[in-house]
């Protein structure tokens, strides 16, 4: 066979194996696909919040309501920490945002609904589990809207951790008073709080976002004194103080919008 008759081999460069400048990306595999990973620190904190929510569900199902309330409170602290840590360390990612939302659904959607039902809503019979489902569904809708719209300076609708706080802190207060088996009127009051928290989550009220706070800025010395006093007041009666803070934040949205409407009407003429 002559040299001209021999088949020739041609090397075809795959475009996905090269970068924009035509140079192969060494961080990619044989097919030119970039190897992906996840950031460890913020996702570990999110996993801790997810575990706390799951622990709250398990303990509530076994009738241990107080540990379940404490577990949801721990999940709140971890939920506030993971996003802040991610922003400070520059480890924010789309995976972390989606994982955080799934964790929030368990810790602040399913767990509070089950705690409320196990402690008091079950007294109402079928109405009780309907109220629990409405709360859980509204929490899921709230998180889905947050993922699709994205919010920085303000929140549209009550944040799910605050809504969970309204539910579990009201239960916590009753448990501290020795009320382990509520009567029908108290169960009806809990259902009202649960429904109001659910509706505020899917409302269009605007709420202040803690993400707007820059912890790297300098603050007056008196601010640190006020923070220390706030911790002292919190230790007097933690569930009552935390419920009061959650309630104040929950009504801030409707009050602010009502005030703005009244102000615009007075300025209209």
C-alpha positions in Angstrom: 0.0 0.0 0.0 1.4 3.4 -1.0 1.9 6.2 1.5 -0.9 8.1 -0.2 -3.4 5.2 0.3 -2.8 5.0 4.0 -5.7 6.4 6.1 -4.9 9.5 8.0 -5.9 10.2 11.6 -7.2 13.6 12.4 -7.4 15.0 15.9 -10.7 16.8 16.6 -10.7 19.3 19.5 -13.8 19.3 21.5 -15.0 22.8 22.1 -16.2 22.1 25.6 -12.7 21.0 26.6 -11.3 24.4 26.0 -11.7 27.7 27.6 -12.7 30.9 25.9 -9.1 31.5 24.8 -8.8 28.0 23.2 -6.7 26.6 25.9 -7.8 23.4 27.6 -9.1 23.9 31.1 -7.0 21.6 33.3 -9.6 21.8 36.1 -12.0 19.9 33.8 -12.4 16.2 33.3 -11.7 14.2 30.1 -15.1 15.4 28.7 -14.3 19.0 29.5 -16.8 19.3 32.3 -15.8 21.4 35.2 -15.6 19.6 38.5 -18.0 21.0 41.0 -17.9 21.2 44.8 -19.7 22.8 47.6 -18.5 25.2 50.3 -18.1 23.4 53.6 -18.7 25.9 56.4 -22.1 27.4 55.6 -23.5 24.1 54.5 -22.4 22.4 57.7 -24.3 25.1 59.6 -27.3 24.6 57.4 -27.1 20.8 58.0 -27.2 21.6 61.7 -30.4 23.6 61.3 -31.9 20.8 59.3 -31.0 18.2 62.0 -32.5 20.5 64.7 -35.7 20.6 62.7 -35.8 16.9 62.2 -35.1 16.4 65.9 -38.0 18.7 66.7 -40.3 16.6 64.6 -39.2 13.3 66.2 -39.5 14.6 69.7 -42.9 16.3 69.0 -44.2 13.0 67.7 -43.1 11.2 70.9 -44.9 13.8 73.0 -41.8 15.7 74.2 -43.0 19.2 73.2 -40.5 21.3 75.2 -37.4 19.8 73.6 -39.0 20.2 70.3 -39.5 23.9 70.9 -35.9 24.3 72.0 -34.8 22.5 68.9 -36.6 24.9 66.6 -35.1 27.8 68.5 -31.7 26.4 67.9 -32.5 26.0 64.2 -33.4 29.7 64.2 -30.0 30.6 65.5 -28.2 28.4 63.0 -30.3 29.7 60.1 -29.3 33.3 61.0 -25.7 32.2 61.2 -25.3 30.3 57.9 -26.2 33.1 55.6 -24.2 35.6 57.5 -21.1 33.3 57.5 -21.5 32.7 53.8 -21.6 36.5 53.0 -18.6 37.2 55.3 -16.4 34.4 54.0 -17.5 34.9 50.4 -18.9 31.4 50.1 -22.4 32.1 48.8 -23.7 29.8 46.1 -26.9 28.8 44.4 -26.6 25.3 45.9 -26.3 26.8 49.4 -29.4 29.0 48.8 -31.5 26.1 47.7 -30.3 23.8 50.5 -31.0 26.5 53.1 -34.6 26.8 51.8 -35.2 23.1 52.1 -33.8 23.2 55.6 -36.1 26.1 56.5 -39.1 24.1 55.2 -38.3 21.3 57.6 -37.4 23.4 60.6 -39.8 26.3 60.2 -42.6 24.8 58.2 -43.1 21.1 59.1 -41.7 21.2 62.7 -43.8 24.1 64.1 -47.0 22.7 62.4 -46.4 19.3 64.0 -45.5 20.9 67.4 -48.7 23.0 67.4 -50.8 19.9 66.4 -49.2 17.6 69.0 -49.7 20.1 71.8 -53.0 21.8 71.2 -54.4 21.7 67.7 -55.3 18.0 68.1 -58.0 19.1 70.5 -59.8 20.7 67.6 -60.0 17.4 65.7 -60.1 17.7 61.9 -59.9 21.5 62.1 -56.6 21.1 64.0 -54.7 19.2 61.2 -56.2 21.5 58.6 -54.7 24.5 60.4 -51.4 22.7 60.6 -51.4 22.0 56.9 -52.3 25.5 56.0 -49.3 26.8 58.0 -47.0 24.3 56.4 -48.2 25.1 52.9 -47.9 28.8 53.4 -44.3 28.3 54.6 -43.5 26.4 51.5 -45.1 29.1 49.3 -43.2 31.8 51.2 -39.8 30.0 50.6 -40.6 29.4 46.9 -41.4 33.1 46.4 -38.2 34.0 48.2 -36.1 31.7 45.9 -37.7 33.0 42.7 -37.9 36.7 43.4 -34.8 37.3 45.6 -34.9 39.8 48.4 -32.1 41.8 50.0 -33.1 45.1 51.7 -36.7 44.0 52.5 -38.7 40.8 52.8 -42.1 40.3 51.0 -44.2 38.6 53.6 -43.2 37.5 57.1 -40.0 35.4 57.2 -40.6 31.8 58.0 -38.3 31.7 61.2 -40.4 34.6 62.7 -43.6 32.8 61.8 -42.3 29.7 63.5 -41.3 31.8 66.5 -44.9 33.0 66.9 -46.1 29.3 67.0 -43.4 27.7 69.2 -42.9 30.5 71.6 -46.6 30.6 72.4 -46.5 26.9 73.1 -43.4 27.3 75.1 -45.0 30.0 77.3 -47.9 27.7 78.1 -45.6 24.8 78.9 -43.6 27.0 81.3 -46.9 27.7 83.0 -47.5 24.0 83.5 -50.2 23.7 80.8 -49.5 20.4 79.1 -53.1 19.6 78.0 -54.8 22.8 76.8 -58.5 23.2 76.9 -60.6 24.0 73.8 -60.4 27.8 74.2 -56.6 27.8 74.4 -56.3 25.4 71.4 -58.6 27.8 69.5 -56.2 30.7 70.4 -53.2 28.7 69.2 -55.0 28.0 65.9 -55.6 31.7 65.5 -52.0 32.5 66.0 -50.9 29.7 63.6 -53.3 30.9 60.9 -52.3 34.5 61.3 -48.6 33.6 61.0 -49.3 31.5 57.9 -51.3 34.4 56.2 -48.5 36.9 57.0 -46.0 34.7 55.3 -47.8 34.8 52.0 -48.9 38.5 52.3 -47.4 41.4 50.4 -46.4 43.3 53.5 -42.8 44.5 53.4 -40.6 43.7 56.3 -37.1 44.9 57.3 -34.4 42.4 56.3 -31.6 41.7 58.8 -29.4 41.2 55.7 -29.2 45.0 55.4 -27.3 45.2 58.6 -23.5 45.6 58.1 -21.8 44.1 61.1 -18.4 45.5 59.9 -19.5 49.1 60.4 -18.6 50.9 63.6 -21.5 51.5 66.1 -21.8 54.0 69.0 -20.6 52.7 72.4 -24.1 53.1 73.8 -25.4 50.5 71.3 -23.3 47.8 72.9 -24.7 48.8 76.3 -28.2 48.4 74.9 -27.4 45.0 73.5 -26.1 43.9 76.9 -29.3 45.1 78.5 -31.4 43.2 75.9 -29.6 40.0 76.8 -30.3 40.7 80.5 -34.0 41.2 79.8 -34.1 38.1 77.6 -32.9 36.0 80.5 -35.8 37.1 82.7 -38.3 35.1 80.8 -36.9 33.8 77.4 -40.1 32.5 75.8 -42.2 35.5 76.7 -39.5 38.0 75.5 -38.9 36.1 72.3 -42.6 35.9 71.6 -42.9 39.6 72.2 -40.1 40.3 69.7 -41.6 38.0 67.1 -45.0 39.6 67.5 -43.6 43.1 67.2 -41.7 42.2 64.1 -44.8 40.4 62.7 -47.1 43.4 63.1 -44.4 45.9 61.9 -45.3 45.1 58.3 -49.0 45.8 58.4 -48.5 48.8 60.7 -45.9 50.3 58.4 -48.1 49.9 55.3 -51.1 51.3 57.1 -49.1 54.3 58.2 -47.8 55.0 54.7 -51.3 54.8 53.3 -52.6 57.3 55.9 -49.7 59.6 55.2 -50.3 59.5 51.4 -53.9 60.3 51.9 -53.2 63.2 54.2 -50.7 64.6 51.6 -52.9 64.0 48.6 -54.9 67.3 48.8 
